[in-house]
Every structure is written in C-alpha cells, then in structure tokens.
Amino acid sequence: MNNNLVNNDINTALPPEYVDITKWAEAGYQWQGSFELSQFPRLSEILTEDTELQDKFPSILQFAISRSDGVYWFEFVVKASVKIQCQRCLQQMDFILDKKTKLAILEDKSQVGLLVDDNDWLLVEDVSDLIGREIRLPVATIIEDELLLSLPLAPKHEINDVHCVPVEVLTEEDLEPILEEKENPFAVLAGLKAQE
C-alpha cells in the first residue's frame, strides 16, 4: 500500500459508503480513520458484543484507490479487536481483525492478463453501480466481504485457556430421562379412543 497512507492523521468522519473510482483513482484517493460496526451489518450479526458496545471498539481503517497500467486498484488495511463466540465453550473470545488486501477492479475479463503475482480481482459489473460514466465502488460492502472471509469458520479459545470450559455434549443416555418425562402423544390418543 502507498506509504503515504500510513500516518497519524485520523479522519473523524466515517468512511464513504461509495467512491467514484473514475473520478478519484487518477488522483490517488486515500482515506484513514475509524469505522463503526453498524457500517458492516453482516459482520455485526456474527459478533457477540452488545449492540451498544459495538460502535465503541477501537478500530483503524485505511484505504486507497488508484489506477496504474490501465487497472483500477483498491487497497485497504483494517485493524480491530472484536468478540466472537468460541465453539468449544460458547463464551465470548477476543479476535483480532488484521487484514491487508489489494484488489484489482477490472472493467472486463480481458484485463486479467495485465495482472501479475496472482492478484485477486473483481469485475466492475459485479461490484459497482454504474451511473452514467461514474463507476461507484461500494467500499463498505467490499471491505465487509473481505472481513467475513477472514473470520475463522469455527473459532475456539486456545486449548490451554483456563477460561474455556467445553460445553458438555449430551448422549442418548442423558436424554432418556428427559424423553420419558414427556407424555407420548399417541398414548394420549389411544387413551381417548379407549374411553369412547
């Protein structure tokens, strides 16, 4: 990522939802600041923090849009500490989101040949809104997609974590007394028929 992007000047405004890459890529648009989880609703659903606390966590977001050799580039860095559910004990656990991504935004598939180093890429038609000659890149949506992909499928505390007490798995033997307590609905019907 452009070294100029990493500095101590933090933007207090929220990041834009969309950026017109046809307008800003040539200028080398850059943004740095904090973000709120409410900007990422799908990510918020997965996290276990209270809604009131979700937007008070420390976060850093930096992104840049540029164009070189006829290809648009979208680069971003996200750093944040969030809470997700451990699948071993079903309690909250801390998880560090630390993601650095560089994506090529291609106008058509013929541009794939311009890429080197197996860069990840997206097609303009798949990710953006075309309004006249503008190509509006949905910044928040793309970042959220990448963050969701970076989360573990089955997050777990470290095995030796003293705070992680595995949830006991019920066996069939454990369930028998519970099932016996429930009255069999067919037995009730048989009883009603016998009374007729």
N, C-alpha and C positions, 0 to 999 in steps of 0.2 A: 504494500500500500504506500502511497505517497507519503514521504517522511513529514511533509508539512501538515499532514492530517493529525499527527500525534503532537499535541501541545497542551498547555494548561488552560487555554481559554475554553470554558464550558458554556455552551449556549443554554440559557434558561428556558427558552421556548421548547415546546415538544417538536419532535421531528415531523416533517411534512408527510402527509399520507401518500401523496403522489408527487413526482417530479417529472417535468417535461424534458426527456433526455435530448430531444432535438435542439432545445434551446440551451441547456446547461452543460452538456457533455463537452462541447468545444471550449467552454470557459473553465472546465475542471471544477465543477461544483463539489463543495465539501461541507459536511455538517458534523458537529460534535456536540454531545450533550448527554442528558439523562433521558430515559423514557419511562413511561408508566405501563404497567402490565395491562391496564384497561385497553391499551392500543393493540394488544395481542389476545383477543378473546378466547381463541382455541387453546393457547398456551395457559391462560389463566384457569381454564377448566381442569387442567391436569395438576396444577399446583395445589398444595394443601393449605396454603396460608389463608387466614381470614381475609375476606374481601376488603375490609377497612385497612388492613396492613399491606395489601398487595402493592399499592402505589407509593409506599414509603420505604421501599427497599433500595439500597444503593445500586446504581447501575450506570454503565458507561456505554454509549453507542457512538460510533464514528462511522461515517460512510462517505464515499466519494464516487462521482460519476465522471467518466472521461471517455474520450474517443481516440483510438490510435490505430493506424493502418486500416481504416475503414470499419473498425469494430467498436461498438459501444462496450464499456466496461463498468460493472457495478461491484465495488469492493466495500466490505464492511467488517467491523470488529465489534463484538458485543462481549461485555463482562458484567456478570451479575451473580449474586448469591440468592438462590431460591430454595423453597422447601417442597419436596415431593414425598410421596408415600413409599416407604420401604415395603417390598413384597414379602419379606421374611417375618416382620413383626407388625406390619400395618400401622406403624407410627411414622411421624414426620422425620425426615432426614434432610440435612443440608446438601445441596448440589450446586456446584459452581458451573455456571454457563460461561464458557470461554471459547468463543467461536470467531474464527477469522476466515472470511470467504472472499473469493474473487470469481465473479461470474461474467461470462461474455454474453451480451444481449445481441442476438443475431437478427438481422432483418429477414433473412431466409436461409435455408439449409445449405445453400451454395457457399456460404461464408465459413462453414466448418473447416474447410481446407486452409483458412487463414490462421487457424489456431495452432498453437504448439503446446507441448507438455500436457496433453490431455486435459485442457481446461474444461471445467464444467460450463455449460451454456444453456441458455433459454432462448426460445424464439419470441420475437416481439409480439407476433399474433397470438401467442399462448398466454402472455402475461400482462399485456398492456391494453389500455384504452386508446383507440385511435380517434382523435377529434381533429378533423381537418388534416393539417400537416403535423400536428402535435403527436408525439408518442409519450403518453403518460404512464410512467413506470410506477406500479403500486409498491412503494418502498416498504411499508409496514408489512404487507402480505408476504413479500419475498423473504424478508428477514424472519418473519414468524415461521414460514415453511422450513427454513434452514435450522432454526432453533428447535423446532419439533423433531426434525431428523437427528439432532444431536443428543436428544434425551435417550437414556437407556431404556430398552424395552421392559426390563424387569429390574428396576433399581433396588439395591439392597445395601444395608449397612455392611461394613467390614465384618467378617465372621467373628473376630475377637472384640467387637464393640460391646461394652458392658451394658449399654442402653438398649440393645437389640435382643429382646426375648421373643423367640419364634412363637407364632400362634400355634396352639395345639390343633392337630388335624384330627377330626372325629372319625372313628372307624365305624363299621356296621354294628359292632358290639355296643359302642357308645350310643348309637341311635336306637337300638331295640327298645329300651325302656320308654323313650320318648314316643316311639311309634305305637307301643302297646297302650299308652295312656289315651291316645286318640281313639274315639269310637269309630268303628268301621261303618261307613255309611250304608253298605249293603246289608249289614246285620240289622241296622235300624229298619230298612225296608222290609226285610224278612219278618221282623217282629210285627210290623204294621199289617202285613199280609196275613199273618197267623191270627191276628185279632179279628179279621173280617169274617 
